[in-house]
């Protein structure tokens, strides 16, 4: 990989000036890039107007006519991205940049395409989400803006500590118990010295007071055992409360996130945030921090006691400690990076497991068990290899640290032993010092494992706080409107796209009045589902606006708006539970009479009553124990129970047999009556009764009107209808050949 070079801003200024001089006119917009065609860092600048684009990279200046640039595309490579186009059948590269400028290139592509098509570029947002760390240039992982190299651990610590603030009293009690434990440890060393010098290793052994010394030692040992037990109980209670609070906060945040924010992450990643990462944060607060406190208090307290007894010997004993601290300080970045890789690999395994188990029906149907076993084996081997490498590295470091710690013990044996032989010290003093050295070096050995635990805690905290801090793309305004709607929908010059460089919907202007049924028609991928997603405000428009009853959707309270919208999708999702609970999900707190009435109107009551447990029948994972038609009728019952002002039907009758389709069509007619309805259907015959048909092509409205009007126009809709009629007349085998 090429080294990342910092390019001073004046180089960009020079490139901008040369590009402007070559351009010779006032540009509509400009853009930066920082790589040449060989991926060598350079200061590049480009500018464009409605006719031409000019780019300057180093000493090279190139100008191209926009009308002659075909297939302008954003192309992503490994670690970099480029803008490419076709001229006279040959492929050319306009500019190239590293990933931190990726979104800027995407917006440039979008503007160049719009200019080539003679369209306005004012609706194209200037907002650019970074795709790489602006400090070190490391590309972000998908769905994340955390750089493992530059994460501010001090900031994370200042955010983690307040989580424990509500539990300050029990934690302070634990702190007092720590002090008491250190005091007992110091006193225990003094008792050991007294026992050896006054009773065991003396020329005149005495019986008086011996049993009291033993009794005191037993008492100290008893209290030394009780204190950790009490601390453990306190930390267990506090830890469980912290875990519940963290998980609730993260879960509520996930519920409040916009659909685009959730879509940027896999389900496995989100589950890991709610469960594993919050548990690691709990461990940090109730285990790692207390361990740091215990080790620090023990080290300071015992060191003071040793200095009082023999400061020269104490200095010799503590010589290895700074060396060990410095060693782990300089190794912390390396340890963080190697364990980051391991934790990300483990997260990838969790995501893979979630995907496979969620789609196990597909795995079984296609017989891909062997393939999935190989995928899992590959992911598991990667975790194994990384973990093995990390543990080997760790076990190379630890023996050296152990050796450094052992030097202090050898120093005591040598110097105190020499003093005993010379008659200037006692065996009791040696025993006391060895006891204290064990109390110091034992925690220091445990402290050697803290960097690894600390790194994992900081990684988990960074991920959790990133999710909590994420601003939703769709959010309520300060004075969000909360009122009942009637259902008048208006699209006004709406532009929208799921990425920054390509619009799915372009210049959509449309009125759907209260009680009207608008059928949205077009080929796959033209933006039909996107339109209904915008009406439900799962996403916000990029430009223009959508109003309901004259109020911009962005001004409505989201819960208020969606509570008055009913949805029936092609793929009905049923939650694990009973049929009753799935229907009642649309209106919590409704009565059983309401549920049964909705089921009857949806033509679902009869098949439900034929089931052994009727409404108490468990539907299984995603409702797999029911047929597609049965699930669809439950979805319609759910929508009826909601009693929405706006109804959305997305392929509600697709892939059903004739009898079931008739039942569902009858149920839908009852549901549609008097409601503003947006319906998507590839089977155009189901939209014949629509008040208005909207035909989309390449994200734009090509024509609107009733079925009869569009047939007379003999344009796109007419061709679609004729094609479907022709297909329906074909024998089954011919239809399959035509479809293929």
N, C-alpha and C positions, 0 to 999 in steps of 0.2 A: 504494500500500500504506500502511496506517495505521502510524504510528510505534509501536514497542513501548515501552510505559511500564512502569516498575518499580512494582509495587504493594506497599507496605509491609505487613508481616505483620499489623499491628494492624487494618488494614481487614478482613482475613479474620476476625480475632477478633471484630470487631463484627458481621460478617455471620453468623458462627457463632452468636453469642449471640442475634441476632434470630430466626434460623431455629429455634433451640432453644426460645425463648419461644413462637413461633407453633406449634411442634410439640406442646408440652405434655406430652410423655412421654419416656421413655428410648429413644432410637433404637437400631436394630441396627447401623447404620453411617452414616458421613457422607462427603461428597465435595466437592471444590473445583472451581470453574470461574472463568474470568477474562475472559469476553466477554459483552456483552449481545446482543440480537437484531440490532443494527445493527453488530456487530463492533467496538464501542467497548470498550476495556479497562475492566473493573470487577472488584470483589472480590465473588465470589459463593460461596455455600455451600449445600449441601443435606443433608438427613438423611431417613432412612426407617426404618420398621419393617414388620411384616407387613401392615399395613392401609393406611398412607398414606405419601406422600412430600411433603416441604416444601422449597422452594428460596427463597433470599433473594438478590436481585441489586440492589445499591444500596438504595433505599428500598422496592422492590417485594418483597412476600412472597406466594408462591403455594403452595397446598396442593391435592393431588389424591389421590383414592382409588385405590389400586393396582388393585383389582378392576375399575375402570371404564376402565383404560388398556389399550387394545388395540394390537397390533403395535408394541411397544416396540422401537425400533431405534437403532443407532449409525449416524449418517450423516456421511460425510466430505466436506467441501467443500475449496475451494482455500485452504490456509493455516489452516483451522480445522475443527472437528468439532462435532457436536451430538447430543443425545439427543432423539428425536422419538417421538410416540405418537399414536394415534387415539382420539378421544372423540366419540361420537354421529355418526360418519361424517366428522368434521372432523379435520384434521391439526394438531397443536400441537407446539411446541418446549418441552422442559422446561428445558434449559440448553445453553450453548455455551462452547467453550474453544478456545485455540490448540493447536497440535499437540504441545506438550510435555506436555499433560495428556491426550493421546488415549487412552493405555492405561487411565488412571483412569476415563475415560468408558466405555470398553469393559467394564471390570469392573463399573461401576455398572449398565449395561444387563443384564449377566448376572445380577446380584443381583436387580434388579427383576423380571426374567422368572421367576427361581426363586421369589421371594416371591409373585408372582401365581399361580404354579402350586402354591403351598403346599409348596414343597420347602425343604430345609435349604440355607443358603448358606455353611456352614462349610468346604466343600471348595474354595471359590473363593479362589485365591491372591491375596495382597496384593502380590506382586512386580510391579513395574511397570517395563518397559523404556522408557527415554526415546526419543521419536520426534523430538525436536528438541534442539538445543544448549541446555543449561540456562543458559549464560552470555549468549548473544546471541539465542537463540530461532530461529536458522536451522534449518529442517527438515533432518533427515539424509537423504542419498540412500538409496534402497532397499538393504538389506543392509549398510549402513555406519553407523558411529557417529563419523565424522570430520567435524569442523566446519572448513572451510577458513579461517575467520576466527580461530579460537581454538586451532589446533593448536600445541602446545608444542614449538617448534623446538629449544630447548636440550635438552629431554628426548630428542628424536629424535637429536640429535647425540651425546649421552652413550651412546645405545644403538648407534649406528652405529660409533663408533670401536672398541669392543671386537671388532667383527667382523674388524678388521685386526690385532688383537693377536697371533695366531699367526704373523703374517708380519712381526714387529717387526724382525728382523735385516736382511732385504733392504731394508725401508723406511728403516732407519737408515743403511744404506749409501747409499741414494738421497739422504737428507738431507745426508750428507757431500759427496756429489757436487754438490748444490745450492750449498753453501758454497764449494766449489772453483770452481764456475761464476761465482759473484758475484765472487770474488777475481780470476779471470781477466778479467772484464769491467772491473774497476777498473784492473787492471794494463794492459789494452789501451788505456785512455784515457791513461794516463801515457806509454806508448810512443808513441802518436800525437803527444802534445805534444812529446816529445823529438825525434821525427822532423822535425816542422815547425820548431821553434825552433832546433835544433842543426845540422840538415842541409839543410833545404829553404828556409827563409825566414831567411837570415842574410847579413850583409855579407861574411863570410869562410867560404864553404862548404868543408867538409873531407870527404875521402874516408875517412879512418881511422874505423873502427867502423860505417860506414854499412851494410855487408853484414851485420854482426852484428845490427843493429837490425831489418833486414828478416827475418833468420833467426828472431829472437825473435818477430816478428809472425806469421810463418808457423806457428811452433810453438804460439803462443797460439791461432791460428785452428784448428789441427788438434785441439788438446785441447778447444777450445770445441765442435767438431763431435763429438768422441768421447764427451764426457760425456753429452749428450742421448741418444746412441745406447745407451750402457750403461744409463742410466735407463729408456729405452723398453723394453729387453729385460726389465729387472727388473719394471717395472710390467705388462708383458704377461703374465709368468708369474704374478705375484701376483694380477693381475686375473682371470685364468682360474680360479685356485684359489678365489678369493672367490666368483666367479659360481657355480661348481659347488656350493660349500658352501651358499650362499644358496638356490639352487634346490632342493637336496636337503632343506634344512630346511623350506622352504615346501611342497614336495611331500609330505613326511612329515606335516606339519601338516594338509594337506588330507585325506590318507588317514585321519587320526585324528579329523577333525571329525565331528560328528553330522550325520545326514541333514538335519535342519532348518537347521543352519548352512550347509550346502552349498546347500540350496534357496533360501536368501535371496539368493543370488548367481547370476548367469548363468554358463554354462560359459565364455563369452568373457571375463568378468571374472576368473575363476579362472586361465584360461590367461595372461591379461595379468599377473597377480600373479607367476606362476611364471617367466615369460619376460621380458617387457619391463621390469616394475618392478624385478626383481632386477638386470637389466642396467644400469638407471639408477643403482641403488645402487652397483654396481661402479664405474661411471663416477665417482660422487662420491668414492669412496675412492681410486681410482688416477688420477684426472684432475683433478677439481675441487679437492680438498684439496691435492694437489701444486701445482696452479696458484696457489692462495692462498698456499701456502708460498713458492713461487718468486717471486711478485710481491712478497710482504712482505719477503723477504730481499734481493731486488734493490733495492727502494725504500729499505730501511734502510741497506744497505751503500753504495749510491751516494750517498745523502744525506749520510752521514757523511764520505765522501771529498770531496764538494763543499763541506761546511761547513769542512773543514780548509783547502781551497784559498781559498775566498772566501765567508765566511758571509753577508755582506750580499746578494750576488748570489743565493746559494742560497735565502734567504728570499723574494726576489722571484719566483724560479722556482717555488717551492712554494706560492705564494698560491692558485692555482686548485685545488690538490688538495683542501683541506677543502671547498671549494664543491661539487666533484663528488661527494665522499663524502656530504655532507649531502643533495644532490639525490637520489642513489640510495637513501639511507636513508629519506627521506620518501616516495619513490615505491615502496618495496618492497611495501607492502600492496596498492597498486593493481596492480602488476605481477603479484603472486601471484594476485589474483582474476581478471585477464583471462586468464592462462595456465591457471588451473584450468579455466575454461570450455572452452578449446581441448582440454585433455587429456581431459576428460570426454567431449567430442564425439568425439574420436578413439577412445576406449574404446567408445562406443556403436556406432561403425562396425564395430569388431572383433567385438562381440557379434552385430550383425546378420549379418555374414559367416558367423560360426560357425553361427548358427541356420539360415541359408539352405542352406549347404553340407551341414549335418547332415540337413536335411529336403529335399534336392534331389529325391528320388524323388516326394515330395508335390507339389513345385513343378511337376515335369514332368507328373504325372498330371492336375493341375488346370489346367495350361496357364497358370500365373500368372507366367511369366517377365517379361512386360511390367510387371506390378504390382510384382514384386520389383526390377526395374530402376529403377522410379520411387521405391521406398522407399530403395534404395541411393543414387540420385541426390540425393534430398532430404537424406539424412544426410551425403553427401559435400559437398553445397553448404553445409550448415551448418558443417562443418569449414572449408571454403574461406572462408566469410564471416567466421567468427570469426578464423581465421588472418590473413586480409587486414587486418582491423581491428587486430589485435595488432601486425602488422608495420608498418602505417602509424603506429600510436602509437609504436612503438619507433624508427622512423626519424625521427620528429619530435623525439625526445629526444636521439638520438645526435649529430646535427650541432651542437647546442648544447654538448654535452659536448666534442666535438672542438674547438670554438671556444675553450672555456675552456682546454683543454690547449695550444692554439696560442699563447695569451697568453705562456706561459713562454718559448717559443722566440723570440718577438718581443722579449721583455724582454732576453734574452741578446744577441741581435743588436744591440739599441739600446745597452745599457750597455757591453758589452765592445767593440763597434765604436767607441763614443765614446772608450773608454779607449785603444784602439789608435791612434786618430787623435791623441789627446793624448799618446801616447807612454808611458802608465803601464801598459799591458798588452801582451800579445803575441798573434800569430796562433795560436800553439800553445795558449795558454790558451783562446782561443775554440774551437779544434778540440776540446780536451779537454772543455770544458763542453757543447758540442753533442753530443759522443759520450755523455756522461753523461745529458744531457736525453733523448736518444733511448732510452737504457736504462731511464730512469724512466717516460717517457710511453708507450713501447711496451707494457709490462706494464699500465699504468693503462688504456690503451685496451682491452686484453683483459679487465681487471677489470670494465669496464662491462657485459660480457656475463655476468658471474658471477651477478648476482641472478636472472636468468632460469633459468640452469642450476641454481642452488641451490634455487630454488622448486620446480622439477620433481623434483629429488632428494628434497626434503623431502616432497613429495606422495606420491611412490612409496614412500618409507620409511614414512610414516604408514599407507598402505594395507597394506603387507606386515606391519608390526608389529601392526596391528589384527587381521589374520588369524592371525598367530602367537600373539597374546595371547588370542584368543577362547576363552573357557571352553566346552567342549562341553556341550550340553544333556544328553547321555548320556555319563557318564564312569564309569570303574571306581572303586570305593571303595578305601580304604586296605588292607583285608584281603579283597580280592576272592576269591571261591570259585572254585577251579579243580579240577573233578572230573567224572567221568563221570555222566551223567544217565540216568534210566530213562524219563521222559516223562510223569509225572503233572502236569497243568496245572490251576491253580486261579485263577479271576478272583474277586476279592473287592471288591465295591462300587467298581468302577473307573469313574472319570470321566476323559475326555480330549477335548481340542479342539486344532485347529491354530492357532487364534487365542485371544486372551485373553477374548473375550466370548461365545463360543458353544461348547457341548460337542457333539462328534460322537457320543461314547459316554457314556451316563448310567446310573450305578448297575448296571453289569454284574456279575453274580455267576453263576459257571458252573464246573462241574467236568468235566474231560476226563481220564479215567484212561488208564494205560499201555495201548497197543495199541488204543484206541478210535479210531473215525473219526467226527469231528464235522463235519457239513455245515452251513455258515453260509449262510442263505437270507434274501433280502429284496430290496426294490427298489434301484435304483441310488442311491447317496448315503446309505444308512442306516448305514454304518460297517463293512461287512464287511471290506474291505481294511485298514481301520484296526485291526481286531482282530488280524489276522495281523502287521501292522507292529509292534504292541505286543509280541506273542509273540517276534518276532525282536529286540526291543529296539532298533528303529530310532528309537523315541521312548520317553520315560518317561511313565508315567501321571501325571495331574495330581493325582488323589486316589485312595485305595484302593491295592490292590496286586495284582500277578500273581506267583504262585509256580510254580516247577517243582521237583517232589519236595520241597515244603515250604520251599524257599529262595526268598526274594524275588529276582525277576529283577535288581533293582538291586544285589544282593550278589554276583552272578556276575561272573567275568571275561568281558568281552564276546567275546573270541576263543574262549574255552573254550565259551561258550554257542552261538555261531553255528557253530562247527565241528561241532556235533552236530545242526544243523538243515539239512534239505534243502529246496530251493524249486524248484517248477516253475510258472512264470508263463505267462499267456496270451501276452504279448509276450516271446519268448525273445531275449535279447541274446547274440550271438556276437561274440567279439573277432576282429579281423583276424588271420588265421593259418590253420592247418590244422584239419581236423576232429579230428585226434588231440589237438592242443594245447588245443582247446576242451573236449573231454571230460576230459582230464587236469587241467584247471584246478581241478577240485573237490578233487584230492588231489595236490599237488606231490610228485614223487618216486616216483609209482606206476609199476609196470611196464607194458609193452605188453600182457601177458596180462590185467592188471586192466582196462585200457581196452577191450580186445576183448570180455572177458566182460561188462562193463557194457553195451556196445553191443548184444550179443546179447540180453541180458535186456530191453533197451529196444526190441527189434524194429527196430534201426537197422543191424545188421551187413550185412544183405543189400543194402540200397540203397547203403550206403557202398562195398561191394565192386564194385558195378556202375559206380561212378565211375572215370574214367581213372586217377586217382592214388590211389584208395581213401582210406585214412586220411590221406594226405598232400595231399589236395585242399584248395586254398585256398578259404575260404568268402566272401571279399570283405568289404566294409564292412557290419557288422551282420549278416553271414550272408546277404546278399541273393541270392547265387547258388544258395541252397537254397530249397525250397518251405517253406510254413508247417509242414506236417506233419513234414518232415525236420528242421527246426530244433527242433520240439517233442520229437522222439525223441532228438535229441542232448542236449537239456536233461534229459530223463528219465535218459539214460545218465549224465549228469553227477551227478544226484542219487543214482543207484544206486551209483556209484563212491564217493560221499561216505559211504555207509552211515550215514545219520542216525538218531538216536533219535526225532526229531520231524520230520514231513514236512508241508510246506505246499503246497497246490495251489490256485492262483488262476486259475480259468477255464482249466484245462489242456487241455480238449478243445473249446474254443469255436471256431467258424468253421472246422470241418474237414469234409471229405466223409465219408460213412458208412464207407467202407473204411479210410481213414486213422484215423478215430475208433476203429474196432474194434481196429486195431493198437495205438493208444495206450492204450486202455482195458485191453487185455491186459497191456501193459507196466506200467501203473499198478497193476494188481492185484498183480503180482509185487513192486512197490516198496512198496505199502501194507502188505503182510503183516507183522504183528508190530510195526508202528510206530504211534506216536501220530500221528494225521493230522488236520489241519484243512483242509477243502476248501471252496472257494467255487465255485458254479456257478449260472448263470442257467437252464441246462437241467436242471430238477429231476430228470429221469429218471436222470441220472448219479449222483444221491445216494441212490437207493433203498436201497442196501445199507449206508448209514451207520449206525453204532451209535446216533448221536444227531443230531437235526436241531435247529438253533438258528435261530429266526425273529426277525429284527430289524425294528423299525419305529421310525423317528424316533430312532435311537440307543439304543433300549432293547430288552431281550429281551421279546418278546410271548408266545412259547410255545416249549417244548422237548419233545422226545419222538422216538420212531421214526416212520418214514414212516406205518406203519399207525395208530399212535396219533393222529397229527396229522390224518390223513384223517378219522378218526372224530370228532375234535373239531369239524371243520367251521368252523374259524376262518381266520386269515390264510393259513396254508399250504395249506389245502384250496382256498381261492379262487385261489391262485396256480397250483396244479396243474390245476384245472378250466379256468382261462384258457389255460394252455399246451396242454392237450388240445384245447380248442376251436380254438386257432390252428392246431394241427397237422392238423386235419380240413379247414381251409379250403383252397380252391384258392390257388395262389401269388399270383394277382392280388388276391384278396380279403385275403390276409394282408398284402400291401403296403399296401392301403388302410387296413386296421385299424391297422397299425403307424404310418401317417402321421397 
